[in-house]
Amino acid sequence: MPTKRKRHSTQFKFQVALEAAKGTKTVNQLASQYNLHPNQVSQWKRQLLDAGPTVFRSTTLQQDRDLAVREAALFEQIGRLNMELEWLKKKVG
């Protein structure tokens, strides 16, 4: 019977990755301390170091995409309204 996969919280992952990045203990020591595979500790550390510059960004990529979609919709609406205005000006004048 297969065992269920463990799901670790993001706080736990961050704590382990931060300890690995500090370098006070080796990856193997941290893996045995937290009952993890050393590859997992190394992967979390690499993810932390790769995402480091983006941690303090004010917006995320998803928020940037949402903003771009909303902006495109608003520009489309402005274009439609301008066309209607020009048509009405022709009709009245």
N, C-alpha and C positions, 0 to 999 in steps of 0.2 A: 504494500500500500504506500503510495507516494506521500511524502510529507508536504504540508502547505508551505509556501514561500513566506518568509518573514517580510513584513512591511515596516520600514523604519520611518519615523517622522522626519520632517525636514530639519527640525531643531536638532535631533540626534545626529543626522548626517552632517550638519554644519559644525557641530561640536567635534565630531571625530575628524572631519577634514581640517578644521582649524588646528587641532592638536598635531595632526600630521604635518601641516604647513609650518608650524612653529619649530619642529625638528627636535623637541626635547626627548622624544622617544622614537624608536624606529617604527616602521610600518608593521613589522612583525609583532612587536610588543603591543602596539595599539590593537592589532587584529586579535591577539589572544586575550587582551584585557576586555574587549567588547564582544568577544565571541563572533568575529567576522572573518571572512577570507581576506588575506593581504591584498589581493587584486581589487577587492571592493574598496578598501581604504585608499589605495592608490588612485582609483577612479574618482572617488569623491574629492580627493585632494586636487587632482587635475581639473575637475569641474569647478572647484572653488577658485583656483588660480586663474583659469580661463575666463571666468565670469567676474573676476575682481573689478575691472574697470567699469563694468556696467551696473555694479551694485548701487552706486550712488547717483545714477541717472534719475532725473525727475520723472521721466516717462518710460514706459516699457515699449517694446516693439509692437505689441498688440494695441496699446493705446495710440501709437503713431499710425497704425493701419486704420483704426476706427476713425481717427481724426481726418485722415486723407479721404476716406469714404464719405464722411459727413460733408467735408469741404467740397467734394465733387458734386454731391447732390445739391448743395446750396448754389454752386455756380450754374448748374443745370437749370435750377429754378429761376435764377436771375436772368439767364438767357431767354427762357420762356416768357417771363414777364416783360422783358425788353421787346421781344417780338410782338406780343399783344399790344404794348403801348404804341409801337410804330404802326401797327395795323389800325388801331383806333384813331391815331392822328390822321391817317390817310382817309378814313371813313368820314371823320368830322370835317376835315379841311378840304 
